[in-house]
Amino acid sequence: MTAKSERQAARQTIAAYHQEQLGQLLTHVSDALEDFHAGQLDAFGVDRALFQYSSAAKELWKFCNLDDVEFAASLVHQSSPIDWWQHGALKHP
């Protein structure tokens, strides 16, 4: 495999990973909205979920746009799954 084809394969891996992970993050938002409509969560709870989604999606975006796409793809294949939702959680001192 040539370096160019390896980069292309790595880009495809990262694009698929990015989409899959965004879908998982959106599930949290969907769950929060369902809870809101069912009266189990107030507007502030939905707002917290939206904020956490935004923060998590930004962290995911940074990971998926590393300069070394081959390195990022190797992390996707070799590492433990990253919980992006937790990466977006509010940090309390």
C-alpha positions, 0 to 999 in steps of 0.5 A, a space after each residue: 500500500 502506498 503512503 497516499 493510499 494509506 492516508 486515504 484509508 486513514 481519512 475514511 476510517 476517521 470520517 466513519 468514526 466521526 460520524 458514528 461518534 456524533 450519532 452516539 452523542 446525538 442519542 444523548 440529546 435525543 434522550 434528554 428531549 424525550 425526557 423533557 417531553 415526558 416531564 421527567 427533565 426540566 429545560 435546564 436539564 436539556 440545556 445541560 445536555 445540549 452544552 455537554 453535547 457541544 463540548 463533546 462534539 468539539 473534543 471529538 472534532 479536534 481528535 478527528 482533525 489531528 494533523 497526523 490522520 494515520 496516527 488518529 486512525 491507529 488510535 481508533 483501531 488499537 485503543 479502548 473506546 473513548 467516551 466522548 460524552 464524558 469528555 464534554 462533561 462540565 469540569 468542577 474544581 
